[in-house]
């Protein structure tokens, strides 16, 4: 029995694209990485909120006990092409993003009249996090095309177009939202000339927001006061304050590290499931993946960087490695020949835009919050390198020592007994600095791995405030949130750094000074390439651990 899907009474989706047979039989599944919706429905429970859009009409209905198999996910179950008869009818393509940790597996039909035209499944750590299928039903009387999108543990959508030959075209869009599950949203920070988009999941059942860009996930707990929500960002002195209606959020971002008056308004909307990830194998996109020689600014103020990008569908992942660090985890979209990348981590709020023209990127714009803007350009260059970070900062004296207070006010010196005959890393940082916090995460692991063998790490924090108690509050929050086990001292403010340490100039936060067992400085490393840079981070970790092991022998 084959007929197109009809909406009866607004919600009873009553038919299907394919055979309505409900017989269940054990079948051989030739494609190992195709999501099995027969199995998926067995794990679904709870209620569902359905919304149907037909033209300008919007209807919403809640269901406490949905029929997952026979109604809600029936189109997905019936679009199962993972059958022995289709073994030779689909071409399998695989795309990986090391920066995001994603793998897209796409099956494209090789014959014209296959019911499933193509299907893409996105995996992260071997777990499917999304599926999109484009299916068709063609007959002499009508054509039907559906795009089915499924986000595990969130919901699904069906974008349906029916064309009656020589008569009319009908469309509807149906979404089914799983009750009490985290839902995808998109936040828009208003910085004046532009808005900066950032994806997040909102879980009202646990009062949490989870921002995600590439591999990074930042979970933030919310508190309430009346109708107002407040979300204190981890590590940094910043918070979000907002109100939530059914489908929108309005609020402000306060970054106290930049001043009490640094406030950026924002709005947020629910993100349709079909926009949650960009798997569109039928679209042609300009080539952007790879390594790009990049310059920010113009003239004498121009600074070099390496652009690192990876594309999956119309999703873009990337970052910029500079001579003082990196711009951390960036995520965005490609539309035609234009693209955008953005991030938000509680301190950084970045937006990068540009146009791809062959092996060049033009019309580049970079916004940092509401306080900074510059232009940028790039060209593809796989051999481009930056200045060696071990050669950028030098000491003004051979002897290196200092005395600064810890969080209890106790004075600690490098010459203290606990550091004698030890390999010591001096970490110059600030709790306001996201790159410093990335380095701290790595140093926590490094300390735990090598401390018993004789490694010590001393963090010298140069905080925004010259008031000890205020600086202590900021640093304590970062230490607690990152579970830092090594010594942290309050050394002053950033403007003090070069005057209280025998260094010509602090060119970057962070900067790391490596000292051998004899108290001799053997290396000064400027900046830090964090995990958002992929292989650059991996190479730094490998080189650093080999270096430390050599000093410990």
C-alpha positions in Angstrom: 0.0 0.0 0.0 1.9 3.1 -1.2 0.7 6.7 -0.9 2.1 9.9 0.2 2.0 11.2 3.8 -1.1 13.1 4.8 -1.7 15.3 7.8 -5.0 14.3 9.4 -6.3 16.5 12.2 -3.0 18.3 12.1 -0.9 15.4 13.5 -1.9 11.8 12.5 0.9 11.0 10.0 -0.9 8.0 8.5 1.0 6.6 5.6 4.5 6.0 4.3 6.8 6.2 1.4 7.4 2.5 1.1 5.7 -0.8 1.9 3.5 -0.7 5.0 4.3 -4.3 5.9 5.0 -4.6 9.6 6.6 -8.1 9.4 9.8 -8.4 11.3 12.5 -10.8 10.2 16.1 -11.2 10.8 18.0 -9.7 8.0 21.7 -9.4 7.1 22.8 -5.8 7.3 25.7 -5.3 4.8 26.6 -1.8 6.0 28.0 -1.8 9.5 27.8 1.9 10.2 24.1 2.6 9.2 21.9 3.4 12.2 19.4 0.7 12.8 16.1 2.4 13.7 14.4 -0.9 14.6 16.8 -1.0 17.5 16.7 2.8 18.1 13.0 2.8 18.9 13.5 0.1 21.7 15.5 2.7 23.7 13.0 5.5 23.4 10.7 6.4 26.3 9.0 9.4 27.7 6.9 12.0 26.0 7.1 14.0 22.8 6.2 17.5 21.6 5.3 17.6 17.9 5.2 20.7 15.8 3.8 20.8 12.2 4.3 23.8 9.9 2.3 24.0 6.7 2.6 27.3 4.9 2.0 29.9 7.5 0.1 27.6 9.8 1.9 26.2 12.9 0.3 23.5 15.1 1.8 22.0 18.3 0.8 19.0 20.3 2.2 17.1 23.3 2.0 13.3 23.5 2.7 11.5 26.8 2.9 8.0 25.3 3.9 8.3 21.6 3.9 5.2 19.3 7.6 5.4 18.3 7.6 2.4 16.0 4.4 2.7 14.1 4.0 6.5 13.9 6.9 8.7 15.1 9.9 6.9 13.6 8.0 4.9 11.0 9.4 6.9 8.0 13.0 6.3 9.4 12.3 2.6 9.8 10.8 2.2 6.4 13.8 4.1 4.8 16.1 1.3 5.9 18.2 0.6 2.8 20.6 -1.7 4.8 19.5 -4.8 3.0 21.4 -7.5 1.1 19.7 -6.5 -2.1 21.3 -3.0 -1.8 24.8 -4.2 -1.2 26.0 -3.0 -4.6 23.6 -0.1 -5.0 25.3 2.4 -2.7 28.8 4.0 -2.7 30.3 4.5 0.7 32.2 7.7 1.4 34.0 8.6 4.7 35.1 12.1 5.8 37.0 12.8 9.0 37.7 15.9 11.0 40.5 15.5 13.5 39.8 18.9 14.9 36.2 18.1 15.7 36.6 14.4 16.4 33.8 13.7 13.9 33.5 11.1 11.2 30.8 11.4 8.5 29.8 8.2 6.7 27.8 8.8 3.6 26.0 6.3 1.4 25.0 7.6 -2.1 22.7 5.6 -4.3 24.2 4.6 -7.7 20.8 4.0 -9.4 18.2 6.6 -10.2 15.0 5.1 -8.6 16.4 3.9 -5.3 14.1 5.0 -2.5 16.9 6.4 -0.4 18.9 8.8 -2.5 21.6 9.3 0.1 22.2 9.1 3.8 24.8 10.5 6.1 25.6 9.4 9.6 27.9 11.5 11.9 29.9 9.7 14.5 31.9 11.0 17.5 34.0 8.4 19.5 32.2 5.6 17.6 28.7 6.9 18.8 26.2 8.2 16.2 25.3 11.8 17.0 23.1 12.5 13.9 21.6 11.0 10.8 20.2 12.6 7.7 18.4 10.6 4.9 17.0 12.0 1.7 14.3 9.7 0.3 12.0 9.7 -2.7 8.8 8.2 -4.1 8.2 8.7 -7.8 5.1 7.7 -9.7 3.2 8.8 -12.8 0.8 10.9 -10.6 3.1 12.5 -8.1 6.7 12.9 -6.8 7.5 12.9 -3.1 10.8 14.0 -1.6 11.5 13.8 2.2 14.6 14.8 4.2 14.6 12.9 7.4 16.9 14.1 10.2 17.4 12.3 13.5 19.4 13.6 16.5 19.8 10.8 19.1 18.5 11.7 22.5 17.0 15.0 21.2 14.4 14.5 18.4 13.7 14.3 14.7 12.4 16.3 11.8 10.7 15.5 8.5 10.9 18.0 5.6 8.3 16.8 3.1 7.5 18.0 -0.4 4.8 16.4 -2.5 4.3 17.4 -6.1 1.1 16.4 -7.9 1.9 16.4 -11.6 0.5 19.4 -13.4 -1.6 20.3 -10.4 0.1 21.6 -7.2 2.9 21.3 -4.7 2.3 20.7 -1.0 4.9 21.0 1.7 5.0 20.4 5.4 7.7 20.4 8.1 7.3 18.2 11.1 9.6 18.1 14.2 9.3 15.8 17.2 11.1 17.0 20.3 11.8 14.4 23.0 10.6 15.6 26.4 13.2 16.2 29.1 16.1 15.9 26.8 18.8 18.4 26.0 17.8 20.4 22.9 20.0 22.2 20.4 19.8 26.0 20.4 21.8 28.8 18.8 22.8 32.0 20.6 23.4 35.3 18.9 25.6 37.8 20.6 24.9 41.4 19.4 28.3 43.2 19.0 26.9 46.1 16.9 27.9 45.6 13.3 27.6 41.8 13.5 26.0 39.0 15.5 28.2 36.1 16.7 26.4 32.8 16.5 27.3 30.0 19.0 25.6 26.6 19.3 24.6 25.1 22.7 22.3 22.5 24.2 19.8 23.6 26.8 18.7 21.0 29.4 15.9 22.5 31.5 15.4 19.3 33.4 18.9 19.6 34.9 19.3 23.4 34.6 22.4 23.2 32.5 23.7 24.8 29.3 26.4 23.0 27.3 28.3 25.1 24.7 30.0 23.1 22.0 32.6 24.1 19.3 34.4 21.2 17.7 35.8 18.9 20.4 35.2 21.4 23.2 32.1 21.1 25.4 31.6 23.6 28.2 28.9 22.7 30.7 27.4 25.5 32.7 25.0 25.2 35.6 22.1 27.7 35.8 20.5 29.2 38.9 17.2 31.0 39.0 15.8 34.0 40.7 12.1 34.5 39.8 12.0 34.3 36.0 15.7 35.2 35.6 18.4 32.6 34.9 22.1 33.1 35.7 24.9 31.0 34.4 28.3 31.5 35.9 30.9 30.5 33.3 33.6 28.1 34.5 37.1 29.4 35.3 36.6 33.0 34.2 35.0 36.0 35.9 32.0 36.1 33.6 28.3 35.1 33.6 25.2 35.0 31.5 21.9 36.5 32.7 18.7 35.8 30.8 15.0 34.9 30.6 13.6 31.9 28.8 10.3 31.8 27.0 9.1 28.7 25.2 11.2 29.2 22.0 13.4 32.2 22.7 16.0 33.4 25.1 16.9 37.1 25.8 19.8 38.2 28.0 23.2 39.7 28.5 26.8 38.4 28.8 28.9 40.1 31.5 32.7 39.8 31.3 34.1 41.1 34.6 37.6 40.3 33.5 37.2 43.2 31.0 35.4 45.5 33.3 32.1 45.8 35.1 30.6 47.7 32.1 31.6 45.1 29.5 28.1 43.8 28.6 27.0 42.2 25.4 23.3 41.5 24.8 22.2 38.2 23.2 19.2 36.3 22.0 18.8 32.6 21.3 16.4 30.4 19.3 15.8 26.7 19.1 18.0 25.2 16.4 16.0 23.1 13.9 17.3 19.5 13.8 18.0 19.7 10.1 20.4 22.5 10.8 22.1 20.8 13.8 24.7 19.4 11.5 25.4 20.1 7.9 25.4 16.8 6.0 24.6 17.8 2.4 26.6 15.5 0.0 24.6 16.6 -3.0 25.9 20.2 -2.6 29.1 21.4 -4.1 31.4 23.4 -1.7 34.6 25.3 -2.4 37.7 23.6 -1.1 38.9 25.0 2.2 40.4 22.1 4.2 44.1 22.4 4.8 46.8 24.9 5.8 46.6 28.6 5.0 49.2 31.4 5.3 47.3 34.1 7.1 47.8 37.7 8.0 45.7 39.8 10.4 45.7 43.6 9.8 47.6 45.6 7.2 50.9 47.3 6.8 53.3 47.4 9.7 50.7 46.2 12.1 50.2 43.0 10.0 50.7 39.8 12.1 51.2 36.2 10.7 49.2 33.1 11.5 48.4 29.7 10.2 44.8 29.0 9.3 43.8 25.4 9.9 40.4 24.3 8.5 38.4 21.1 8.0 35.1 20.8 6.4 32.3 18.2 6.8 29.3 19.0 4.6 28.6 22.7 5.2 30.0 22.5 8.7 33.4 24.1 9.1 35.9 23.4 12.0 39.2 25.3 12.4 41.4 27.6 14.3 44.4 30.0 13.7 47.8 29.3 15.2 49.7 32.5 15.8 53.2 33.3 17.2 51.7 33.8 20.6 49.1 30.9 20.8 45.9 30.0 19.0 42.3 31.1 18.7 41.1 27.8 20.2 38.1 25.8 19.0 36.2 27.5 16.1 33.1 26.2 14.4 30.9 27.6 11.7 29.2 27.2 8.3 30.0 27.5 4.6 27.3 29.1 2.4 28.2 29.4 -1.2 31.7 30.8 -1.4 31.4 32.5 2.0 32.0 31.2 5.5 32.0 32.1 9.2 33.7 30.7 12.2 33.0 31.6 15.8 33.6 30.6 19.4 32.5 31.4 23.0 34.3 30.1 26.1 33.4 32.6 28.8 36.3 34.9 27.9 36.9 34.7 24.1 34.0 35.7 21.9 35.2 35.6 18.3 33.8 35.8 14.8 35.8 35.2 11.6 34.2 35.7 8.2 35.7 35.5 4.7 35.2 34.5 1.1 37.0 31.5 -0.6 38.3 32.2 -4.1 40.4 29.3 -5.3 43.6 29.2 -3.2 42.9 32.5 -1.5 40.6 33.8 1.2 39.5 37.4 0.8 37.3 39.9 2.5 38.3 38.5 5.9 36.9 40.2 9.0 37.7 39.3 12.6 35.7 40.5 15.6 36.7 40.0 19.2 33.6 40.8 21.3 32.4 44.4 20.9 35.9 45.9 21.5 38.1 44.8 18.6 37.9 44.4 14.9 40.5 43.9 12.1 40.7 42.5 8.6 42.6 39.4 7.5 43.5 37.5 4.3 45.0 34.1 3.6 46.4 31.9 0.8 46.9 28.2 0.7 50.5 27.3 1.6 51.3 23.9 3.0 54.9 24.8 3.7 54.3 28.1 5.6 55.7 28.2 9.2 55.8 30.7 12.0 58.7 31.7 14.1 60.0 29.0 16.4 58.3 29.6 19.8 61.5 28.5 21.6 63.4 31.4 20.1 61.1 34.4 20.7 61.7 35.3 24.4 65.1 35.7 26.1 66.4 36.3 29.7 68.1 39.5 30.7 70.1 37.7 33.5 71.6 34.3 33.8 70.4 33.9 37.4 66.7 33.3 37.7 64.9 33.6 41.0 61.8 35.2 42.5 59.7 35.4 45.6 55.9 35.8 45.4 52.9 34.9 47.7 50.7 31.9 47.4 47.0 32.1 48.0 47.5 32.0 51.7 49.9 34.9 51.5 52.9 32.7 52.3 56.0 33.8 50.4 57.4 31.1 48.1 60.8 31.3 46.3 62.3 29.3 43.5 65.4 28.9 45.7 63.3 27.1 48.4 64.3 23.6 49.4 61.3 21.9 47.8 62.5 23.0 44.3 66.2 22.2 44.7 67.6 19.4 42.5 64.3 19.3 40.7 63.3 19.9 37.1 61.0 23.0 37.3 58.6 24.6 34.8 57.8 28.2 35.5 54.4 28.9 34.0 53.7 32.6 33.3 49.9 32.9 33.1 46.7 34.8 34.0 43.4 33.3 35.0 41.7 35.6 32.5 43.7 34.0 29.6 41.9 31.1 27.8 45.2 29.9 26.2 46.8 29.8 29.7 43.9 27.7 30.9 44.5 25.2 28.0 48.1 25.1 29.0 47.2 24.6 32.6 45.0 21.6 31.7 48.0 20.0 30.0 50.4 20.9 32.8 48.0 19.3 35.3 48.4 16.0 33.3 52.2 16.6 33.0 52.6 17.2 36.7 50.7 14.1 37.6 52.7 12.0 35.2 56.2 13.2 36.2 56.0 14.7 39.7 57.0 11.5 41.4 60.1 11.5 39.1 61.2 14.9 40.2 59.2 17.5 38.2 57.8 20.6 39.8 55.6 23.3 38.2 55.2 26.8 39.6 52.5 29.0 38.1 53.1 32.8 38.3 49.7 34.4 37.9 49.6 38.0 36.6 46.0 39.0 37.4 43.9 41.9 36.1 43.6 43.4 39.6 46.4 44.7 41.8 44.3 44.0 44.9 45.5 40.8 46.4 42.1 39.6 47.6 40.5 40.3 44.2 43.3 38.5 42.4 43.1 35.6 44.8 39.4 35.2 44.1 39.9 35.0 40.4 42.9 32.6 40.6 41.2 30.4 43.2 38.2 29.9 40.8 40.5 28.8 38.0 42.5 26.5 40.3 39.4 24.8 41.7 37.7 24.4 38.3 40.8 22.9 36.7 41.8 20.9 39.8 45.4 22.3 39.7 47.7 20.3 42.1 50.9 22.3 41.6 52.1 25.6 43.2 50.3 28.8 42.1 51.6 32.2 43.1 50.2 35.7 42.7 53.0 37.7 40.9 51.3 41.0 40.1 49.5 42.4 37.1 50.4 42.0 33.4 52.2 45.4 33.3 54.5 44.2 36.2 55.7 41.0 34.5 58.8 42.2 32.7 59.9 44.3 35.7 59.7 41.6 38.3 61.2 38.8 36.2 64.6 38.8 34.3 62.9 38.6 30.9 63.3 41.1 28.1 59.6 41.3 27.4 56.6 39.0 28.0 55.4 38.6 24.4 52.7 36.1 25.2 50.5 34.7 27.9 51.3 31.9 28.6 55.1 31.7 28.5 56.9 28.7 30.0 60.5 28.6 31.4 62.1 25.2 31.7 64.8 24.8 34.4 67.1 21.8 34.9 68.1 20.1 38.1 71.1 22.5 38.5 68.9 25.6 38.4 69.9 26.5 34.8 67.3 27.9 32.4 67.4 25.5 29.4 64.4 26.7 27.4 61.9 29.5 27.2 58.7 28.6 25.3 56.5 31.5 24.1 52.7 30.9 23.8 50.9 27.6 23.6 49.2 25.6 20.8 46.2 24.1 22.5 44.1 21.0 21.6 42.1 23.1 19.1 45.1 23.1 16.8 45.1 19.3 16.3 48.5 18.0 15.2 50.3 21.2 16.5 49.2 20.4 20.0 50.0 16.7 19.6 53.5 17.6 18.4 54.0 20.0 21.3 52.9 17.3 23.8 55.3 14.8 22.3 58.3 17.1 22.2 57.7 18.5 25.7 57.4 15.1 27.3 60.6 13.9 25.5 62.3 17.0 26.7 61.2 16.6 30.3 62.2 12.9 30.4 65.6 13.9 29.2 66.0 16.5 32.0 64.8 14.0 34.6 67.4 11.4 33.7 
